[in-house]
Amino acid sequence: MKDLLRNKIWHSIGLGVDLLYPPACAGCGVIGRGWWCPACDAAVHRVSVDDVRDLELPGGRTLRCVAWAVYEPPLRDAIHAL
């Protein structure tokens, strides 16, 4: 019972904060769509599996580089907003 009450209190506090400071998209700043809006999600250039690269390190070692998306706006703006 205590957990249910605690969850309801935190949920109410979250709603109050959202009323005072509406959530804005971290990529473009649009208010009211949460921290990441559908327009920014569609604008992100995702990386395919073929874009995985191996980097040569000193000592003959290699480092495999894997990315989810290209580091450019709006993804870069969202990361900087964190």
Contacts in CASP RR format, 6 or more apart in sequence:
PFRMAT RR
TARGET T0000
AUTHOR 0000-0000-0000
METHOD contacts of the structure
MODEL  1
MKDLLRNKIWHSIGLGVDLLYPPACAGCGVIGRGWWCPACDAAVHRVSVD
DVRDLELPGGRTLRCVAWAVYEPPLRDAIHAL
22 31 0 8 1.000
22 32 0 8 1.000
23 31 0 8 1.000
23 32 0 8 1.000
23 33 0 8 1.000
23 34 0 8 1.000
23 35 0 8 1.000
24 30 0 8 1.000
24 31 0 8 1.000
24 32 0 8 1.000
24 34 0 8 1.000
24 35 0 8 1.000
25 31 0 8 1.000
25 32 0 8 1.000
25 33 0 8 1.000
25 34 0 8 1.000
25 35 0 8 1.000
25 36 0 8 1.000
25 37 0 8 1.000
25 39 0 8 1.000
25 40 0 8 1.000
25 74 0 8 1.000
25 78 0 8 1.000
26 35 0 8 1.000
26 36 0 8 1.000
26 77 0 8 1.000
26 78 0 8 1.000
26 81 0 8 1.000
26 82 0 8 1.000
27 36 0 8 1.000
27 37 0 8 1.000
27 40 0 8 1.000
27 73 0 8 1.000
27 74 0 8 1.000
27 75 0 8 1.000
27 77 0 8 1.000
27 78 0 8 1.000
27 81 0 8 1.000
28 37 0 8 1.000
28 39 0 8 1.000
28 40 0 8 1.000
28 74 0 8 1.000
28 77 0 8 1.000
30 37 0 8 1.000
30 39 0 8 1.000
35 78 0 8 1.000
36 78 0 8 1.000
40 74 0 8 1.000
40 75 0 8 1.000
40 78 0 8 1.000
43 73 0 8 1.000
43 74 0 8 1.000
44 69 0 8 1.000
44 70 0 8 1.000
44 74 0 8 1.000
44 75 0 8 1.000
45 69 0 8 1.000
45 70 0 8 1.000
45 72 0 8 1.000
46 68 0 8 1.000
46 69 0 8 1.000
46 70 0 8 1.000
47 67 0 8 1.000
47 68 0 8 1.000
47 69 0 8 1.000
47 70 0 8 1.000
51 67 0 8 1.000
52 64 0 8 1.000
52 65 0 8 1.000
52 66 0 8 1.000
53 64 0 8 1.000
53 65 0 8 1.000
54 62 0 8 1.000
54 63 0 8 1.000
54 64 0 8 1.000
54 65 0 8 1.000
55 62 0 8 1.000
55 63 0 8 1.000
55 64 0 8 1.000
55 65 0 8 1.000
56 62 0 8 1.000
57 63 0 8 1.000
69 75 0 8 1.000
71 79 0 8 1.000
END
